[in-house]
Amino acid sequence: MGEKERIEYIKATISTTTQGIEALASVLDALGVAGFSVEDPKDLDFIMASKDALAWDYIDIPNILPEDGDIPPEDGEARLTFWLKKEEEAKLTELRAELIKLKSDEQDGVYGKVADFGRLRLDTETVCDDDWKDKYKERFHAFSPCEGILVAPPWEDACAAGGQIMIVIDPGMAFGTGSHETTAMCLARLKELIKPGDRILDAGTGSGILAIAAAMLGASAVHAVELDSDAAASAARNIEANGVSGIINLSLSDVSEDGALPAGAEYDLITANLTYSLLEKILPVLKNVLKEEGAVILSGILDAQEERIMEALENEDMRAIEVVKNGEWLMIEARK
């Protein structure tokens, strides 16, 4: 038997700030790049400040300190990391041009007078699949993103405490372990709003964590929609691992396109943890499929974008019922 072929990838890391993450996500989305990971020291600050109130064990939180050989972040700096196949290397040239434009726009005040996206430095290295593919397993451990929910990877023997539901998540190349502020806020609000028998739409499901939580919390049917094929594959594995395949319908499609949702579909509750630009694009669709007494949980929004998302809601004759802030991120419960 011949030696296993070593597949080469490019690991790309962008040094930025918490504010810059959302803007960079939009840039990567436009370039067809998905499945990035974020390392933000502010995440650890929030975890340490909240561990007593939320009963988190901070020892079990993914370690965001640099590994040997990694480029250490400057004090307080966030890092966004993604991977490309070797044949996609040309995208890096486009990305460098976009980073220059993004920095210029930031300095010109396009994103507001106080916007600070940091250095926007791009560092790359060529790696093989067996060097990185499973490395995140060393950092991802069982933890509680909000009261009543435990998230655990499949390689750990974790047990939920009394009254908790346990969601098994292997994120793979998808966003959404529950450790990021946006996902944690969505989970907390979902748990508060969902009622037994509700029909749920999860727009941009990523790893599937919100859809799975909805199914476990009593939803009768969940439609999870994901545009990225790698993320959809991760979601499919997680849905099966949690035994909720009979409740969740996963589709690989763009929720804003005709035919992405069943004709006449209506939902009691909608979750959409995406970037602001994507939320603005799909908001009309979400309103059209929301039941009159239903609610939309929106996140992935920076506090600097609060005025813009409020305008977008007003343009759709929707209203924000509640706004929750966690660090520089927002979660908005909106209704018709």
BAPA-978512 format. One record per atom (N, C-alpha, C, CB): x, y, z. Coordinates in steps of 0.2 Angstrom, whole numbers, padded with zeros to 4 digits, always signed. Glycine has a CB too. Layout:
N
XYZ...
end
This chain:
336
+0004-0006+0000+0000+0000+0000+0004+0006+0000-0005+0000+0006+0003+0011-0004+0007+0017-0005+0006+0022+0001+0006+0020-0011+0011+0026+0001+0011+0031+0007+0005+0036+0006+0017+0035+0007+0001+0038+0011-0004+0042+0011-0002+0049+0008-0008+0043+0018-0006+0051+0003-0005+0058+0000-0005+0063+0005-0009+0059-0006+0000+0068+0006+0000+0073+0010-0003+0079+0006+0007+0075+0013-0009+0082+0008-0012+0087+0005-0010+0094+0008-0020+0087+0005-0008+0099+0004-0005+0105+0007-0011+0110+0007+0000+0107+0002-0011+0114+0012-0015+0120+0013-0011+0126+0015-0020+0118+0019-0014+0131+0014-0011+0138+0017-0015+0140+0023-0011+0143+0011-0012+0141+0028-0014+0144+0034-0013+0151+0034-0012+0140+0041-0018+0155+0034-0018+0162+0034-0021+0165+0041-0022+0165+0028-0017+0170+0044-0019+0173+0050-0019+0181+0049-0014+0171+0056-0024+0184+0051-0025+0191+0050-0025+0194+0057-0031+0194+0046-0020+0199+0059-0020+0202+0065-0025+0208+0065-0013+0204+0067-0029+0209+0070-0034+0214+0069-0036+0216+0077-0040+0212+0065-0042+0218+0077-0045+0220+0084-0052+0217+0084-0046+0228+0085-0056+0217+0090-0062+0215+0090-0067+0218+0085-0065+0215+0097-0066+0225+0084-0070+0228+0080-0069+0226+0072-0069+0236+0080-0063+0224+0071-0061+0222+0064-0064+0215+0062-0054+0222+0063-0066+0211+0067-0068+0204+0065-0074+0204+0060-0069+0200+0071-0079+0208+0062-0085+0208+0057-0083+0211+0050-0090+0212+0061-0079+0216+0050-0078+0219+0043-0074+0214+0039-0074+0225+0044-0069+0210+0043-0065+0205+0039-0069+0199+0037-0059+0203+0044-0074+0198+0041-0079+0192+0039-0082+0194+0033-0084+0191+0045-0084+0200+0032-0088+0202+0026-0083+0201+0020-0091+0209+0026-0077+0203+0021-0072+0203+0015-0070+0196+0013-0065+0206+0018-0070+0192+0018-0068+0184+0017-0074+0181+0013-0067+0181+0023-0080+0183+0016-0086+0180+0012-0087+0182+0005-0093+0183+0016-0085+0188+0004-0085+0191-0003-0080+0187-0008-0084+0198-0004-0074+0185-0004-0069+0181-0008-0071+0174-0008-0062+0182-0005-0076+0172-0005-0078+0164-0005-0074+0160+0000-0076+0162-0012-0072+0164+0005-0068+0160+0010-0073+0159+0016-0062+0164+0013-0073+0153+0019-0078+0152+0025-0074+0148+0030-0084+0149+0022-0077+0147+0036-0074+0143+0041-0068+0146+0044-0072+0137+0038-0068+0152+0046-0063+0155+0049-0064+0154+0057-0062+0163+0048-0058+0155+0061-0058+0154+0068-0056+0161+0071-0054+0148+0071-0058+0163+0077-0056+0169+0080-0053+0168+0086-0062+0174+0080-0047+0171+0088-0044+0171+0094-0044+0178+0097-0037+0168+0094-0048+0180+0102-0049+0186+0104-0048+0187+0112-0056+0189+0102-0043+0190+0114-0041+0190+0121-0047+0193+0125-0036+0195+0123-0052+0197+0122-0058+0200+0126-0062+0194+0127-0061+0205+0122-0062+0188+0124-0066+0183+0125-0064+0180+0132-0066+0177+0120-0058+0179+0133-0055+0177+0140-0057+0182+0145-0048+0175+0139-0056+0188+0144-0058+0193+0149-0065+0192+0151-0057+0200+0146-0070+0191+0146-0077+0190+0148-0078+0184+0152-0081+0191+0142-0075+0179+0150-0076+0172+0153-0073+0173+0160-0072+0167+0150-0068+0176+0162-0065+0176+0168-0070+0181+0173-0058+0179+0168-0072+0186+0170-0077+0190+0174-0084+0187+0175-0078+0197+0170-0086+0182+0171-0092+0179+0172-0092+0172+0174-0095+0179+0165-0086+0169+0176-0086+0162+0177-0090+0160+0184-0079+0160+0178-0090+0165+0189-0094+0163+0195-0101+0164+0194-0092+0168+0200-0104+0169+0190-0111+0170+0189-0114+0164+0184-0112+0177+0186-0110+0162+0179-0112+0157+0175-0110+0150+0176-0110+0159+0168-0106+0149+0182-0104+0143+0184-0099+0140+0178-0109+0138+0185-0095+0144+0175-0090+0141+0170-0084+0139+0174-0089+0147+0165-0081+0134+0171-0074+0132+0173-0069+0135+0168-0074+0124+0174-0066+0140+0170-0062+0143+0165-0056+0139+0163-0059+0150+0168-0054+0134+0167-0049+0129+0165-0051+0125+0158-0047+0124+0170-0057+0124+0158-0060+0120+0152-0061+0125+0146-0066+0117+0154-0061+0131+0146-0062+0136+0141-0056+0135+0136-0063+0143+0143-0057+0135+0129-0052+0134+0124-0046+0139+0126-0054+0135+0117-0040+0137+0126-0034+0141+0127-0033+0146+0121-0028+0137+0129-0033+0152+0122-0032+0157+0116-0025+0159+0116-0037+0162+0116-0021+0157+0120-0014+0159+0120-0010+0156+0114-0010+0157+0126-0005+0159+0111-0002+0156+0105+0002+0149+0107+0003+0161+0102+0002+0145+0102+0005+0139+0102+0012+0140+0100+0002+0133+0098+0017+0135+0102+0024+0135+0099+0024+0136+0092+0028+0129+0102+0027+0141+0089+0028+0141+0082+0023+0146+0079+0027+0135+0079+0017+0148+0083+0013+0153+0081+0016+0160+0081+0006+0152+0084+0013+0164+0078+0015+0171+0078+0011+0174+0084+0014+0175+0072+0015+0176+0089+0011+0179+0095+0008+0186+0094+0016+0180+0101+0001+0186+0096-0002+0193+0095+0001+0198+0099-0009+0192+0096+0000+0204+0097+0002+0210+0101-0003+0211+0107+0003+0216+0097-0001+0214+0112-0006+0215+0118-0013+0217+0116-0003+0220+0123-0018+0213+0118-0025+0214+0116-0027+0213+0109-0026+0221+0118-0023+0210+0105-0024+0210+0098-0028+0203+0097-0018+0210+0094-0033+0204+0092-0037+0198+0090-0034+0195+0084-0044+0200+0089-0035+0189+0082-0033+0185+0076-0038+0181+0073-0027+0181+0078-0039+0182+0067-0043+0178+0063-0039+0174+0058-0048+0183+0058-0041+0167+0059-0037+0162+0055-0042+0158+0050-0033+0157+0060-0039+0157+0044-0043+0153+0040-0038+0149+0035-0048+0157+0035-0041+0144+0032-0036+0139+0028-0039+0139+0021-0036+0132+0031-0034+0139+0016-0036+0138+0009-0032+0132+0006-0033+0145+0005-0035+0129+0001-0031+0124-0002-0026+0127-0006-0036+0120-0007-0021+0124-0008-0015+0127-0011-0017+0130-0018-0009+0121-0012-0021+0127-0021-0023+0129-0028-0027+0136-0027-0027+0124-0032-0029+0138-0021-0033+0144-0020-0028+0150-0018-0038+0143-0015-0022+0149-0019-0017+0154-0017-0018+0161-0020-0010+0151-0018-0021+0161-0026-0022+0168-0029-0027+0172-0025-0025+0167-0036-0031+0169-0021-0036+0173-0017-0032+0177-0012-0040+0168-0013-0026+0175-0010-0022+0179-0005-0020+0186-0008-0016+0176-0003-0019+0186-0015-0017+0193-0018-0023+0197-0018-0015+0191-0025-0029+0195-0019-0035+0199-0019-0036+0201-0011-0041+0195-0021-0035+0197-0007-0036+0198+0000-0031+0204+0003-0035+0192+0005-0025+0204+0001-0020+0209+0002-0023+0216+0000-0013+0208+0000-0025+0216-0006-0028+0222-0009-0034+0225-0005-0030+0221-0016-0038+0220-0003-0044+0222+0001-0042+0224+0008-0049+0216+0002-0037+0221+0011-0035+0224+0017-0032+0231+0017-0029+0219+0020-0029+0233+0012-0026+0239+0011-0032+0244+0010-0022+0240+0004-0037+0242+0006-0043+0246+0005-0047+0247+0012-0048+0243+0000-0048+0241+0016-0051+0242+0022-0048+0246+0027-0052+0235+0025-0041+0246+0027-0038+0251+0032-0038+0258+0030-0030+0249+0032-0038+0259+0023-0039+0266+0021-0046+0268+0022-0038+0266+0013-0051+0264+0022-0058+0266+0023-0059+0267+0031-0063+0261+0021-0056+0263+0035-0056+0264+0042-0053+0271+0044-0052+0259+0046-0047+0273+0041-0044+0279+0042-0048+0285+0040-0037+0279+0040-0052+0284+0034-0056+0289+0032-0063+0290+0035-0057+0288+0024-0064+0286+0040-0070+0287+0044-0076+0283+0041-0071+0294+0045-0075+0279+0036-0081+0276+0033-0085+0271+0038-0078+0271+0027-0081+0269+0043-0084+0264+0048-0085+0268+0055-0080+0258+0049-0085+0275+0055-0086+0279+0061-0079+0281+0063-0089+0274+0066-0080+0287+0067-0074+0290+0069-0070+0286+0074-0076+0297+0073-0073+0282+0078-0069+0278+0083-0067+0271+0081-0073+0278+0089-0068+0269+0074-0067+0263+0072-0059+0262+0072-0069+0262+0065-0057+0256+0074-0050+0254+0075-0050+0246+0073-0047+0255+0082-0047+0245+0067-0047+0238+0065-0040+0235+0066-0048+0238+0057-0035+0239+0069-0029+0236+0071-0024+0236+0065-0029+0230+0074-0019+0232+0065-0014+0232+0060-0016+0229+0053-0008+0228+0063-0021+0224+0054-0023+0221+0048-0017+0217+0044-0027+0225+0043-0013+0214+0048-0007+0211+0045-0009+0204+0043-0001+0211+0050-0007+0202+0037-0008+0195+0035-0002+0191+0035-0011+0195+0028-0002+0185+0039+0004+0181+0039+0001+0174+0036+0006+0180+0046+0005+0171+0032+0003+0164+0030+0009+0159+0031+0002+0165+0022+0007+0153+0030+0012+0147+0030+0008+0141+0027+0014+0145+0038+0012+0137+0024+0010+0131+0020+0010+0125+0025+0014+0130+0014+0005+0122+0026+0005+0116+0031+0001+0110+0027+0001+0118+0037+0002+0104+0030-0001+0098+0028-0007+0097+0032+0004+0092+0028-0012+0093+0029-0018+0092+0033-0017+0088+0039-0023+0088+0028-0012+0084+0040-0012+0080+0046-0008+0085+0051-0008+0074+0045-0006+0090+0049-0002+0095+0054-0007+0099+0058+0003+0099+0050-0013+0101+0054-0018+0106+0057-0025+0103+0058-0018+0112+0053-0027+0099+0054-0034+0097+0054-0037+0096+0061-0035+0091+0049-0034+0092+0065-0037+0090+0071-0034+0094+0077-0036+0083+0072-0030+0099+0075-0026+0102+0081-0031+0106+0085-0021+0107+0078-0036+0109+0083-0041+0112+0087-0044+0108+0093-0047+0115+0083-0043+0101+0092-0046+0097+0097-0042+0098+0104-0045+0090+0095-0036+0100+0103-0032+0101+0109-0034+0107+0113-0024+0102+0107-0038+0112+0110-0040+0118+0113-0048+0118+0115-0039+0124+0109-0052+0114+0112-0059+0114+0113-0061+0109+0118-0062+0112+0106-0063+0111+0124-0066+0107+0129-0073+0108+0131-0061+0107+0135-0076+0104+0135-0083+0105+0137-0083+0112+0141-0085+0099+0142-0089+0115+0140-0090+0122+0144-0097+0123+0143-0085+0127+0141-0099+0128+0147-0106+0131+0147-0107+0138+0145-0109+0130+0154-0109+0139+0139-0110+0145+0136-0115+0150+0139-0111+0145+0128-0120+0146+0142-0125+0150+0146-0129+0145+0151-0131+0153+0141-0132+0148+0155-0136+0144+0160-0140+0139+0157-0140+0148+0165-0139+0132+0159-0144+0127+0157-0141+0123+0151-0150+0130+0156-0136+0125+0148-0133+0122+0142-0126+0120+0143-0134+0126+0136-0124+0114+0141-0117+0112+0141-0115+0110+0134-0116+0106+0146-0109+0113+0132-0107+0111+0125-0101+0107+0126-0105+0117+0121-0100+0101+0123-0095+0096+0123-0093+0094+0117-0097+0091+0128-0086+0093+0116-0084+0089+0109-0085+0082+0110-0076+0091+0108-0085+0078+0104-0086+0071+0104-0081+0067+0107-0088+0069+0097-0075+0070+0108-0069+0066+0110-0068+0067+0118-0063+0069+0107-0073+0070+0121-0073+0071+0128-0079+0067+0131-0072+0078+0131-0078+0064+0137-0083+0060+0141-0086+0065+0146-0080+0054+0144-0090+0070+0143-0093+0075+0148-0100+0073+0150-0093+0082+0144-0102+0075+0156-0109+0074+0158-0112+0081+0160-0109+0069+0164-0119+0081+0158-0122+0087+0160-0125+0087+0167-0129+0088+0155-0125+0093+0170-0127+0093+0177-0135+0093+0177-0124+0100+0181-0137+0093+0183-0145+0093+0184-0148+0099+0180-0147+0093+0191-0153+0097+0176-0157+0102+0172-0153+0105+0166-0158+0108+0177-0147+0103+0165-0144+0105+0158-0145+0101+0153-0136+0105+0159-0145+0104+0147-0145+0100+0141-0138+0100+0138-0150+0102+0135-0136+0094+0135-0129+0094+0133-0129+0093+0125-0125+0088+0136-0125+0098+0122-0125+0098+0115-0118+0096+0113-0126+0105+0112-0117+0090+0109-0111+0088+0106-0109+0092+0100-0111+0080+0105-0103+0095+0100-0101+0099+0094-0094+0098+0092-0102+0106+0095-0093+0096+0086-0087+0095+0083-0087+0101+0077-0085+0088+0080-0084+0107+0078-0085+0112+0073-0082+0111+0067-0082+0118+0076-0077+0107+0066-0073+0106+0060-0071+0112+0057-0078+0102+0055-0074+0114+0051-0072+0120+0048-0077+0125+0048-0070+0119+0040-0082+0124+0053-0088+0129+0054-0087+0133+0060-0094+0125+0054-0091+0139+0059-0091+0144+0065-0096+0141+0070-0092+0151+0063-0095+0142+0076-0101+0140+0081-0099+0135+0086-0107+0139+0077-0095+0136+0091-0094+0131+0096-0098+0133+0102-0087+0130+0098-0101+0140+0102-0104+0142+0108-0100+0147+0112-0107+0137+0112-0093+0147+0111-0089+0150+0115-0088+0158+0113-0082+0148+0115-0090+0160+0107-0090+0167+0105-0096+0170+0108-0090+0167+0098-0095+0177+0110-0101+0180+0113-0107+0180+0109-0099+0187+0114-0107+0181+0103-0113+0181+0098-0117+0174+0099-0111+0182+0091-0114+0169+0099-0117+0162+0099-0120+0161+0106-0112+0156+0097-0116+0163+0111-0118+0162+0118-0124+0166+0119-0113+0164+0123-0125+0172+0117-0131+0177+0118-0137+0174+0114-0129+0184+0115-0135+0171+0108-0141+0168+0104-0144+0162+0108-0139+0166+0097-0139+0158+0111-0141+0152+0115-0146+0154+0121-0135+0148+0117-0143+0159+0124-0147+0161+0130-0154+0164+0128-0143+0166+0134-0154+0168+0123-0161+0170+0121-0165+0165+0118-0160+0176+0116-0163+0160+0114-0166+0155+0112-0170+0151+0117-0162+0150+0107-0166+0149+0122-0168+0145+0128-0174+0149+0132-0162+0144+0133-0173+0155+0132-0179+0159+0135-0185+0160+0131-0176+0166+0136-0185+0160+0125-0190+0161+0120-0194+0155+0118-0188+0166+0115-0190+0150+0117-0193+0144+0113-0199+0141+0117-0188+0139+0112-0204+0138+0114-0209+0135+0117-0210+0128+0114-0216+0139+0116-0212+0123+0118-0213+0116+0115-0218+0117+0108-0216+0112+0120-0215+0113+0103-0219+0113+0097-0218+0119+0092-0226+0113+0099-0213+0124+0094-0212+0129+0089-0208+0127+0083-0207+0134+0093-0209+0130+0078-0206+0129+0071-0200+0134+0071-0211+0129+0065-0194+0132+0070-0188+0136+0070-0185+0137+0063-0184+0134+0076-0182+0143+0062-0178+0143+0056-0171+0146+0059-0180+0148+0051-0166+0142+0057-0159+0145+0059-0155+0146+0052-0155+0139+0063-0155+0153+0051-0152+0155+0045-0144+0156+0046-0155+0162+0043-0140+0152+0042-0133+0152+0042-0131+0148+0048-0130+0160+0043-0133+0142+0048-0132+0137+0054-0125+0136+0056-0136+0131+0053-0120+0137+0052-0113+0135+0054-0112+0128+0056-0111+0140+0059-0110+0127+0062-0109+0121+0065-0116+0117+0067-0105+0121+0071-0121+0121+0067-0128+0118+0068-0130+0119+0076-0128+0111+0066-0126+0123+0079-0127+0123+0087-0133+0126+0089-0121+0126+0090-0136+0131+0085-0142+0134+0087-0148+0130+0085-0143+0141+0084-0147+0127+0079-0153+0122+0077-0153+0116+0082-0151+0120+0070-0148+0113+0084-0148+0108+0088-0151+0109+0095-0141+0105+0089-0149+0115+0097-0151+0118+0104-0159+0118+0103-0148+0124+0106-0161+0121+0098-0169+0122+0097-0172+0115+0097-0170+0126+0090-0169+0110+0094-0172+0104+0094-0172+0101+0101-0168+0099+0089-0167+0102+0104-0167+0099+0111-0171+0102+0116-0160+0099+0114-0173+0109+0115-0177+0113+0119-0184+0112+0118-0175+0120+0119-0186+0108+0113-0193+0106+0112-0196+0108+0105-0197+0110+0117-0192+0111+0100-0195+0113+0094-0198+0107+0090-0190+0116+0089-0203+0108+0087-0206+0102+0083-0203+0101+0076-0214+0103+0082-0200+0106+0074-0197+0106+0067-0192+0112+0067-0202+0106+0061-0186+0111+0064-0181+0116+0063-0178+0115+0056-0175+0115+0068-0178+0121+0053-0175+0121+0046-0169+0125+0047-0180+0125+0041-0163+0122+0046-0156+0125+0046-0154+0126+0039-0151+0120+0050-0152+0132+0038-0150+0134+0031-0142+0136+0031-0154+0139+0028-0138+0133+0027-0131+0135+0027-0129+0135+0019-0127+0130+0031-0125+0141+0018-0123+0142+0011-0116+0138+0010-0122+0149+0010-0112+0138+0015-0105+0135+0014-0105+0127+0015-0100+0138+0019-0102+0124+0010-0103+0116+0010-0099+0113+0016-0100+0114+0003-0093+0116+0017-0089+0113+0023-0093+0114+0029-0083+0117+0023-0096+0120+0031-0100+0121+0037-0106+0116+0037-0102+0128+0037-0110+0116+0031-0115+0111+0031-0114+0104+0032-0119+0112+0024-0108+0102+0030-0105+0095+0032-0104+0094+0039-0099+0094+0028-0101+0100+0042-0100+0099+0050-0107+0099+0053-0096+0106+0052-0112+0103+0051-0118+0103+0054-0122+0097+0054-0123+0109+0051-0121+0093+0048-0124+0087+0047-0122+0082+0052-0123+0084+0040-0115+0082+0053-0112+0077+0057-0114+0078+0065-0104+0077+0057-0115+0085+0066-0117+0087+0073-0124+0085+0074-0115+0094+0074-0128+0086+0069-0135+0085+0070-0136+0077+0071-0139+0087+0064-0133+0073+0068-0133+0066+0068-0130+0064+0075-0129+0062+0063-0125+0067+0077-0122+0065+0084-0126+0066+0090-0115+0069+0084-0131+0071+0089-0135+0073+0094-0142+0070+0094-0136+0081+0094-0143+0066+0089-0149+0062+0088-0155+0066+0087-0150+0058+0095-0154+0071+0083-0160+0076+0081-0161+0076+0074-0159+0083+0084-0159+0071+0070-0160+0071+0063-0167+0071+0061-0156+0065+0060-0172+0068+0065-0179+0068+0063-0182+0075+0064-0182+0063+0068-0179+0080+0068-0182+0086+0069-0179+0091+0064-0181+0088+0076-0173+0091+0063-0169+0096+0059-0169+0094+0052-0162+0097+0062-0171+0099+0048-0170+0098+0040-0165+0103+0038-0177+0100+0037-0159+0100+0036-0153+0104+0034-0153+0105+0027-0147+0101+0037-0152+0111+0024-0152+0112+0017-0146+0117+0016-0158+0116+0014-0142+0115+0010-0137+0119+0008-0139+0124+0003-0131+0114+0005-0140+0130+0005-0143+0135+0000-0142+0142+0003-0150+0134-0001-0144+0147-0001-0143+0154+0001-0150+0156+0003-0141+0159-0004-0151+0158+0010-0158+0159+0012-0162+0165+0009-0158+0160+0020-0158+0169+0005-0160+0175+0002-0163+0173-0005-0155+0180+0002-0161+0167-0008-0163+0166-0014-0170+0162-0014-0158+0161-0017-0174+0163-0020-0180+0160-0021-0179+0152-0021-0183+0162-0028-0184+0149-0017-0184+0142-0017-0180+0139-0011-0181+0139-0023-0176+0144-0007-0172+0141-0002-0176+0139+0004-0167+0147+0001-0182+0142+0005-0187+0140+0010-0193+0137+0007-0188+0146+0015-0196+0132+0010-0203+0130+0007-0208+0135+0006-0205+0124+0012-0212+0134+0001-0217+0139-0001-0222+0139+0005-0221+0137-0007-0224+0145+0007-0228+0146+0012-0226+0145+0019-0234+0142+0011-0219+0144+0020-0216+0142+0027-0217+0148+0031-0209+0140+0026-0219+0147+0038-0219+0152+0043-0216+0149+0049-0226+0154+0044-0212+0153+0053-0208+0151+0058-0210+0155+0065-0201+0151+0057-0210+0151+0070-0212+0155+0077-0206+0159+0079-0214+0150+0082-0200+0156+0078-0194+0159+0080-0188+0158+0075-0191+0156+0087-0184+0163+0074-0179+0163+0069-0172+0165+0072-0181+0168+0063-0167+0162+0071-0161+0164+0073-0156+0165+0067-0157+0158+0078-0152+0170+0068-0148+0172+0062-0142+0176+0066-0151+0177+0057-0136+0172+0067-0130+0174+0069-0125+0175+0064-0127+0169+0075-0125+0181+0060-0121+0182+0054-0118+0189+0055-0126+0181+0048-0115+0191+0049-0112+0197+0049-0117+0202+0048-0106+0198+0044-0116+0209+0050-0121+0214+0048-0123+0214+0041-0118+0221+0051-0118+0214+0037-0120+0215+0029-0125+0209+0027-0113+0215+0025-0124+0203+0030-0128+0197+0028-0135+0198+0031-0125+0191+0030-0135+0200+0037-0141+0202+0041-0146+0207+0037-0140+0204+0048-0142+0212+0035-0146+0217+0031-0149+0215+0025-0141+0223+0030-0145+0210+0021-0147+0207+0015-0153+0203+0016-0142+0203+0012-0153+0199+0021-0159+0193+0022-0164+0196+0026-0156+0187+0025-0164+0202+0029-0169+0204+0034-0176+0204+0031-0168+0211+0036-0177+0206+0024-0184+0206+0021-0187+0198+0021-0184+0209+0014-0182+0194+0020-0184+0187+0019-0186+0184+0026-0178+0182+0016-0182+0186+0031-0184+0184+0038-0191+0186+0040-0179+0186+0043-0192+0193+0039-0198+0196+0040-0204+0192+0037-0199+0203+0039-0203+0190+0031-0209+0187+0027-0211+0180+0029-0207+0187+0019-0206+0177+0032-0208+0170+0035-0209+0170+0042-0202+0165+0033-0209+0175+0045-0210+0176+0053-0217+0176+0054-0206+0182+0056-0220+0172+0059-0226+0172+0061-0228+0179+0064-0228+0167+0066-0234+0181+0064-0236+0188+0067-0233+0189+0074-0243+0189+0067-0234+0183+0078-0232+0184+0085-0225+0181+0086-0237+0180+0090-0221+0180+0081-0215+0177+0082-0209+0182+0083-0213+0173+0075-0203+0179+0084-0197+0184+0086-0191+0181+0081-0196+0183+0093-0187+0186+0080-0181+0185+0077-0175+0187+0081-0180+0189+0070-0170+0182+0082-0164+0183+0086-0159+0185+0081-0163+0177+0091-0156+0191+0082-0151+0193+0077-0144+0194+0081-0153+0199+0074-0139+0192+0079-0132+0193+0082-0127+0193+0076-0131+0188+0087-0121+0194+0079-0115+0195+0074-0114+0203+0072-0116+0191+0068-0117+0207+0077-0117+0214+0076-0113+0217+0081-0125+0217+0076-0109+0222+0079-0105+0226+0083-0109+0232+0086-0098+0228+0080-0107+0234+0092-0111+0239+0095-0110+0246+0091-0108+0241+0102-0105+0246+0087-0104+0252+0082-0109+0252+0077-0097+0253+0080-0112+0246+0075-0117+0245+0070-0124+0246+0072-0116+0239+0066-0125+0247+0079-0132+0247+0082-0137+0252+0078-0132+0249+0089-0134+0258+0077-0139+0263+0073-0141+0260+0066-0135+0269+0072-0136+0257+0063-0137+0254+0056-0142+0249+0056-0131+0252+0053-0142+0244+0061-0146+0238+0061-0153+0241+0063-0144+0233+0066-0153+0246+0067-0160+0249+0069-0163+0252+0063-0159+0254+0075-0160+0255+0059-0162+0258+0053-0165+0253+0048-0157+0262+0049-0161+0247+0048-0163+0242+0043-0169+0238+0046-0157+0236+0043-0170+0238+0053-0176+0235+0055-0182+0240+0054-0176+0234+0063-0181+0246+0055-0186+0251+0054-0189+0251+0047-0184+0258+0056-0184+0250+0042-0186+0250+0035-0190+0244+0033-0179+0249+0031-0190+0239+0037-0194+0233+0036-0200+0233+0041-0190+0226+0038-0201+0238+0044-0207+0239+0049-0207+0234+0054-0214+0238+0045-0200+0233+0057-0199+0229+0063-0197+0233+0068-0194+0223+0061-0197+0230+0074-0195+0234+0080-0191+0229+0085-0201+0236+0084-0186+0233+0088-0181+0229+0092-0185+0229+0099-0174+0233+0093-0186+0223+0102-0189+0222+0108-0184+0223+0114-0193+0215+0109-0178+0220+0112-0173+0220+0117-0166+0220+0114-0173+0215+0123-0161+0224+0117-0154+0223+0114-0150+0221+0120-0152+0230+0111-0146+0216+0119-0141+0214+0124-0134+0215+0121-0142+0206+0126-0130+0217+0126-0123+0219+0124-0118+0214+0128-0121+0226+0125-0113+0211+0124-0108+0207+0128-0102+0210+0124-0109+0200+0126-0098+0213+0128-0092+0216+0125-0094+0221+0120-0087+0211+0123-0091+0220+0114-0093+0225+0108-0098+0222+0104-0086+0226+0105-0101+0216+0106-0106+0213+0102-0113+0214+0104-0104+0205+0101-0118+0213+0099-0125+0214+0101-0129+0208+0099-0128+0220+0097-0134+0207+0103-0139+0202+0101-0146+0206+0102-0139+0196+0106-0150+0206+0096-0156+0209+0096-0162+0205+0095-0156+0215+0090-0167+0205+0099-0173+0202+0098-0178+0206+0095-0176+0199+0105-0180+0205+0089-0184+0209+0085-0191+0206+0083-0181+0211+0078-0196+0210+0082-0203+0207+0081-0206+0212+0076-0207+0206+0087-0211+0209+0073-0215+0214+0068-0219+0219+0072-0220+0209+0064
end
